């Protein structure tokens, strides 16, 4: 699959320009999603930038191929007068600026929200960083693991009986990137309705605490508390993939009917009317004992047998796939989630497409991830800079 760089966008954000002044994963992923939806996303890369936090040849690596697709790249030294001048000229044409630089750094460069929105009142200026500006942690550096730790996410593992542990994914960056996208979309709609620009402040710490408390606030929701914080069903050592006759399987009876059918299946129909398991509330309260039935029953069937019988009874179940196995999954192949495409520099690579589809809105791959600075001359020419001025940039 080849992608022409001049394919016209038919996305929902066609005509919206986003300047991506971000690093690592949260900001770049958010900007990429906006690009998937049709925005003209222009990255400002610093001299010496590699387009992949994990490293890669030719300035592009595996992560960069994903998080920088559907973008163009201009290379500017923002510490130089001409580099800042170019950035200001670019931002003057933008609808949205997304950045995860710390507030102090933005102020030193003259790119803080107050300065920019005084010059460009219709600009949507999104600052996504570690902690809210009004709290004592405002100037702390923040990365995914640090926020997993301080938000309570890492310690949830300890409640199951072990030690605190990190989720083996940059889960905070990716969750927060989705919040960035929805906030920018809301601000764009607000501007459409009112003409007003907006400053968006998205702190990772507060965002993750709000995310986790959706289900874990529980008994602490009322004042005074009427129970413990933490969702019992999830903080259950028996909530896990189950070892069956030939591998591992996820089995999740959930509804009253699911549990009645499951107890019938394993030869314990009387448990469906046992007071400990007869209602959803009772099952949550007694989740450890309840899930022990699954632990004990799982070895009696193979993975395929469990999937077949659970499908017949409409009990949610799935095989436990290694992450490397997803490429061979028949469903993902049928929906073509991970097509192989051709990058002009990196060559063939697997591109994980945007999983959301619309009737008439495109989320197609329009531009491969650029080599850092690939579009500097093109973009500055669009801004009215002549060749001599472009060539004089540091």
C-alpha positions as CSV (number, residue, x, y, z in Angstrom):
1,X,0.0,0.0,0.0
2,X,1.5,3.3,-1.1
3,X,0.4,6.7,0.2
4,X,0.7,9.8,-1.8
5,X,1.6,12.9,0.2
6,X,-0.9,15.1,-1.7
7,X,-4.0,13.0,-1.0
8,X,-6.7,15.5,-0.1
9,X,-8.3,15.0,3.3
10,X,-11.9,14.2,3.6
11,X,-11.7,13.9,7.4
12,X,-13.9,15.7,9.9
13,X,-11.1,18.2,10.7
14,X,-10.3,19.0,7.1
15,X,-9.3,22.7,7.2
16,X,-8.2,22.7,10.8
17,X,-4.4,23.3,11.4
18,X,-2.8,21.9,14.5
19,X,0.7,22.8,15.6
20,X,2.3,19.9,17.5
21,X,4.9,21.2,19.9
22,X,5.2,18.0,22.0
23,X,7.6,15.2,22.9
24,X,7.6,11.6,24.0
25,X,4.1,10.0,23.6
26,X,1.1,11.7,25.1
27,X,1.1,14.9,23.0
28,X,2.4,13.3,19.7
29,X,-0.3,10.6,19.9
30,X,-3.0,13.1,20.5
31,X,-1.8,15.2,17.6
32,X,-1.7,12.1,15.4
33,X,-5.3,11.2,16.2
34,X,-6.3,14.8,15.2
35,X,-4.3,14.2,12.0
36,X,-6.2,10.9,11.4
37,X,-9.4,12.9,11.5
38,X,-8.1,15.2,8.7
39,X,-6.4,18.1,10.5
40,X,-3.2,19.5,8.9
41,X,-0.8,18.7,11.7
42,X,2.6,20.3,11.6
43,X,5.2,19.2,14.1
44,X,7.9,21.6,15.3
45,X,11.0,19.5,15.7
46,X,14.2,20.7,17.3
47,X,17.5,20.2,15.5
48,X,18.8,16.7,16.2
49,X,15.3,15.2,16.8
50,X,14.7,11.5,16.3
51,X,11.1,10.7,15.5
52,X,11.0,7.8,18.0
53,X,11.4,7.7,21.7
54,X,12.8,4.2,21.3
55,X,15.4,5.2,18.7
56,X,15.4,4.4,15.0
57,X,17.4,4.6,11.8
58,X,17.0,7.6,9.5
59,X,15.4,9.6,12.4
60,X,12.3,7.3,12.3
61,X,11.6,4.2,14.4
62,X,8.7,1.9,15.2
63,X,6.9,4.2,17.6
64,X,7.5,7.3,15.4
65,X,6.0,5.6,12.4
66,X,2.7,5.3,14.4
67,X,2.6,8.5,16.4
68,X,3.8,10.9,13.7
69,X,1.8,9.7,10.7
70,X,-0.5,12.2,9.1
71,X,1.8,15.0,10.0
72,X,4.3,17.3,8.4
73,X,7.6,18.4,10.1
74,X,9.3,21.7,10.3
75,X,12.7,21.9,12.1
76,X,13.1,25.0,14.2
77,X,15.6,26.1,16.9
78,X,13.2,27.9,19.3
79,X,16.2,29.2,21.2
80,X,17.1,31.4,18.2
81,X,15.4,34.6,17.2
82,X,14.6,33.4,13.7
83,X,13.4,30.0,14.9
84,X,10.9,31.7,17.3
85,X,9.9,34.1,14.5
86,X,9.1,31.2,12.3
87,X,7.2,29.5,15.1
88,X,5.1,32.6,15.7
89,X,4.4,32.9,12.0
90,X,3.2,29.3,11.9
91,X,1.1,29.6,15.1
92,X,-0.6,32.7,13.5
93,X,-2.0,30.3,10.9
94,X,-3.0,27.6,13.4
95,X,-6.4,26.8,15.0
96,X,-4.8,24.6,17.7
97,X,-1.4,24.5,19.4
98,X,-0.8,21.4,21.5
99,X,2.3,21.3,23.8
100,X,3.5,19.4,26.8
101,X,6.4,21.7,27.6
102,X,6.4,22.9,31.2
103,X,4.9,26.3,31.8
104,X,8.2,27.9,32.7
105,X,9.8,26.8,29.5
106,X,6.9,28.1,27.5
107,X,7.1,31.5,29.2
108,X,10.8,31.8,28.5
109,X,10.1,31.2,24.8
110,X,7.2,33.5,24.7
111,X,4.9,30.6,23.8
112,X,2.8,30.6,27.0
113,X,-1.0,30.7,26.7
114,X,-1.3,34.2,28.0
115,X,1.1,35.7,25.5
116,X,-0.1,33.6,22.5
117,X,-3.8,34.1,23.1
118,X,-3.3,37.9,23.5
119,X,-1.9,37.9,20.0
120,X,-4.2,35.2,18.6
121,X,-7.5,35.3,20.5
122,X,-9.1,32.6,18.4
123,X,-6.3,30.1,19.1
124,X,-7.0,26.9,21.0
125,X,-3.9,26.5,23.2
126,X,-3.7,23.1,24.9
127,X,-1.0,22.6,27.5
128,X,-0.8,18.9,28.6
129,X,1.7,18.3,31.4
130,X,2.2,16.4,34.7
131,X,0.4,18.4,37.3
132,X,-2.1,21.2,37.5
133,X,-0.6,24.7,37.6
134,X,-2.3,25.7,40.8
135,X,-0.9,22.9,43.0
136,X,2.4,22.4,44.8
137,X,3.5,19.8,42.2
138,X,3.1,22.2,39.3
139,X,6.8,22.3,38.3
140,X,7.6,18.6,38.8
141,X,8.7,16.5,35.8
142,X,6.3,13.7,35.0
143,X,6.5,10.6,33.0
144,X,4.2,7.6,32.7
145,X,5.6,5.5,35.5
146,X,5.7,8.4,37.9
147,X,2.0,9.1,37.3
148,X,1.1,5.4,37.5
149,X,2.7,5.5,41.0
150,X,1.3,8.7,42.4
151,X,-2.2,8.3,41.0
152,X,-2.8,5.0,42.8
153,X,-2.7,2.8,39.8
154,X,0.6,1.0,40.6
155,X,-0.6,0.3,44.2
156,X,-3.8,-1.4,43.0
157,X,-1.7,-4.4,42.2
158,X,-0.6,-4.6,45.8
159,X,-4.2,-4.9,47.0
160,X,-4.5,-8.2,45.1
161,X,-1.8,-9.7,47.3
162,X,1.5,-8.7,45.7
163,X,3.7,-5.7,45.4
164,X,2.9,-2.4,43.5
165,X,3.5,-2.8,39.8
166,X,3.3,-0.8,36.7
167,X,1.0,-1.7,33.9
168,X,3.3,-3.0,31.1
169,X,2.1,-0.2,28.7
170,X,2.5,3.5,28.7
171,X,-1.1,3.6,29.8
172,X,-1.1,7.1,31.3
173,X,0.3,8.8,28.2
174,X,-2.2,7.0,26.0
175,X,-5.2,7.6,28.2
176,X,-4.3,11.3,28.6
177,X,-3.8,11.6,24.9
178,X,-7.4,10.7,24.4
179,X,-8.5,13.3,26.9
180,X,-6.4,15.9,24.9
181,X,-8.3,14.9,21.8
182,X,-11.7,15.2,23.3
183,X,-10.8,18.5,24.9
184,X,-9.5,20.0,21.6
185,X,-12.7,18.7,19.9
186,X,-14.9,20.4,22.5
187,X,-12.9,23.7,22.2
188,X,-13.2,23.6,18.4
189,X,-17.0,23.2,18.7
190,X,-17.1,26.0,21.3
191,X,-15.2,28.3,19.0
192,X,-17.5,27.3,16.1
193,X,-20.5,28.3,18.2
194,X,-19.0,31.5,19.8
195,X,-15.9,32.5,18.0
196,X,-13.9,32.3,21.2
197,X,-10.5,30.6,21.5
198,X,-9.6,28.7,24.6
199,X,-6.8,27.6,26.8
200,X,-6.9,24.0,27.8
201,X,-4.9,22.7,30.7
202,X,-4.7,19.0,31.0
203,X,-2.7,17.6,34.0
204,X,-1.8,13.9,33.8
205,X,-2.0,13.4,37.6
206,X,-5.5,14.8,38.0
207,X,-6.7,13.1,34.8
208,X,-5.6,9.7,36.0
209,X,-7.0,10.0,39.5
210,X,-10.4,11.0,38.0
211,X,-10.1,8.0,35.6
212,X,-9.4,5.5,38.3
213,X,-12.0,6.8,40.7
214,X,-14.8,6.0,38.3
215,X,-15.1,2.5,39.7
216,X,-12.7,2.6,42.7
217,X,-14.3,5.5,44.6
218,X,-17.0,3.0,45.8
219,X,-17.7,3.3,49.5
220,X,-15.7,6.5,49.9
221,X,-18.1,8.3,47.5
222,X,-20.4,9.4,50.4
223,X,-19.5,11.7,53.2
224,X,-18.9,10.2,55.7
225,X,-17.7,7.1,53.9
226,X,-20.0,4.0,54.0
227,X,-17.4,1.5,52.9
228,X,-13.9,1.0,51.6
229,X,-12.4,2.6,48.6
230,X,-11.7,0.2,45.8
231,X,-13.9,-2.0,43.6
232,X,-13.9,-5.4,45.2
233,X,-14.6,-7.4,42.0
234,X,-11.5,-6.0,40.4
235,X,-9.3,-6.3,43.5
236,X,-9.6,-10.0,43.5
237,X,-6.7,-12.5,43.2
238,X,-9.0,-14.9,41.3
239,X,-9.8,-12.3,38.6
240,X,-7.2,-13.4,36.1
241,X,-6.7,-15.5,33.0
242,X,-7.5,-19.1,33.9
243,X,-5.3,-22.1,33.2
244,X,-7.3,-24.6,31.2
245,X,-6.4,-28.0,29.8
246,X,-4.1,-26.7,27.0
247,X,-3.4,-23.0,27.7
248,X,-5.1,-19.9,29.2
249,X,-8.5,-18.5,28.8
250,X,-10.6,-15.5,29.9
251,X,-14.0,-16.5,31.2
252,X,-16.3,-13.8,32.5
253,X,-19.9,-14.7,33.5
254,X,-21.4,-11.4,34.4
255,X,-25.2,-11.3,34.3
256,X,-27.6,-13.4,36.5
257,X,-28.3,-15.5,33.4
258,X,-24.5,-16.0,32.7
259,X,-23.9,-17.2,36.3
260,X,-26.9,-19.5,36.3
261,X,-25.8,-21.0,33.0
262,X,-22.2,-21.3,34.2
263,X,-23.2,-23.0,37.5
264,X,-25.4,-25.4,35.5
265,X,-22.4,-26.1,33.1
266,X,-20.0,-27.0,36.0
267,X,-22.6,-29.2,37.8
268,X,-23.4,-26.8,40.7
269,X,-26.9,-25.4,39.8
270,X,-27.6,-24.8,43.5
271,X,-25.0,-22.0,43.6
272,X,-27.2,-19.8,41.4
273,X,-29.6,-19.4,44.3
274,X,-27.0,-19.3,47.0
275,X,-27.3,-16.0,48.9
276,X,-23.7,-15.2,48.3
277,X,-24.1,-15.3,44.5
278,X,-27.8,-14.6,43.8
279,X,-27.5,-10.9,43.0
280,X,-24.9,-8.7,41.4
281,X,-24.2,-6.9,44.7
282,X,-23.7,-10.2,46.5
283,X,-21.4,-11.5,43.8
284,X,-19.2,-8.4,44.0
285,X,-19.1,-8.7,47.8
286,X,-18.1,-12.4,47.5
287,X,-16.0,-12.1,44.3
288,X,-13.0,-14.1,45.6
289,X,-15.2,-17.2,46.5
290,X,-17.2,-16.7,43.3
291,X,-14.3,-16.7,40.9
292,X,-12.8,-19.7,42.6
293,X,-15.4,-21.7,40.9
294,X,-13.9,-20.6,37.5
295,X,-10.4,-21.4,38.7
296,X,-11.4,-24.9,39.7
297,X,-13.5,-25.6,36.6
298,X,-11.1,-24.2,33.9
299,X,-8.8,-27.2,33.7
300,X,-11.7,-29.4,32.7
301,X,-11.8,-28.1,29.1
302,X,-9.4,-26.8,26.4
303,X,-9.3,-23.2,25.2
304,X,-11.4,-24.1,22.1
305,X,-13.9,-26.0,24.2
306,X,-14.4,-23.1,26.6
307,X,-14.8,-20.6,23.7
308,X,-17.3,-22.9,22.0
309,X,-19.5,-23.6,25.1
310,X,-19.3,-19.9,26.3
311,X,-20.4,-18.7,22.8
312,X,-23.3,-21.1,22.9
313,X,-24.4,-19.7,26.3
314,X,-23.5,-16.1,25.5
315,X,-21.0,-16.0,28.3
316,X,-18.1,-13.6,27.5
317,X,-14.9,-15.5,26.9
318,X,-11.7,-15.2,24.9
319,X,-8.4,-16.9,24.4
320,X,-5.4,-15.3,26.0
321,X,-3.2,-14.2,23.1
322,X,0.4,-13.2,23.3
323,X,0.8,-9.7,21.9
324,X,2.8,-11.3,19.0
325,X,-0.3,-13.4,18.2
326,X,-2.5,-10.5,17.3
327,X,-1.1,-10.4,13.8
328,X,-2.6,-13.8,13.1
329,X,-6.0,-13.3,14.7
330,X,-8.7,-14.0,12.1
331,X,-10.9,-11.1,13.2
332,X,-8.1,-8.5,13.0
333,X,-7.1,-9.9,9.7
334,X,-10.7,-9.6,8.4
335,X,-11.0,-6.0,9.4
336,X,-7.4,-5.2,8.2
337,X,-6.4,-3.4,11.4
338,X,-2.7,-3.8,10.8
339,X,-2.0,-3.4,7.0
340,X,1.5,-3.4,5.6
341,X,2.4,-0.1,3.9
342,X,5.4,1.4,2.2
343,X,7.3,4.3,3.8
344,X,9.6,6.2,1.3
345,X,12.5,6.1,3.8
346,X,11.9,3.2,6.2
347,X,10.4,0.8,3.7
348,X,7.6,-1.6,4.4
349,X,6.1,-1.4,7.8
350,X,3.0,-2.4,9.8
351,X,0.7,0.5,10.2
352,X,-2.0,0.2,12.9
353,X,-4.9,2.1,11.4
354,X,-7.3,4.2,13.3
355,X,-9.8,1.6,14.6
356,X,-12.8,4.0,14.4
357,X,-14.8,4.2,11.2
358,X,-17.6,6.5,10.0
359,X,-20.1,6.4,7.1
360,X,-18.6,9.4,5.3
361,X,-15.6,10.6,7.3
362,X,-12.2,9.3,6.4
363,X,-9.5,8.4,8.9
364,X,-7.1,7.1,6.2
365,X,-3.4,7.2,6.3
366,X,-2.7,10.3,4.2
367,X,1.0,11.0,5.1
368,X,3.6,8.7,6.5
369,X,5.6,9.8,9.5
370,X,8.0,12.5,8.2
371,X,11.8,12.6,8.6
372,X,12.4,15.4,11.1
373,X,12.4,18.7,9.3
374,X,11.3,17.1,6.0
375,X,8.8,19.9,5.3
376,X,10.7,22.9,6.7
377,X,11.1,24.6,3.3
378,X,7.6,23.7,2.1
379,X,5.9,25.0,5.2
380,X,7.9,28.2,5.6
381,X,7.4,28.9,1.9
382,X,3.6,28.6,2.5
383,X,4.1,31.2,5.3
384,X,5.7,33.6,2.8
385,X,9.3,33.2,3.7
386,X,11.8,33.5,0.8
387,X,14.6,31.0,0.1
388,X,17.3,33.2,1.5
389,X,15.6,33.6,4.8
390,X,14.8,29.9,5.0
391,X,18.4,29.0,4.2
392,X,19.6,31.4,6.9
393,X,17.8,29.5,9.7
394,X,20.2,28.0,12.3
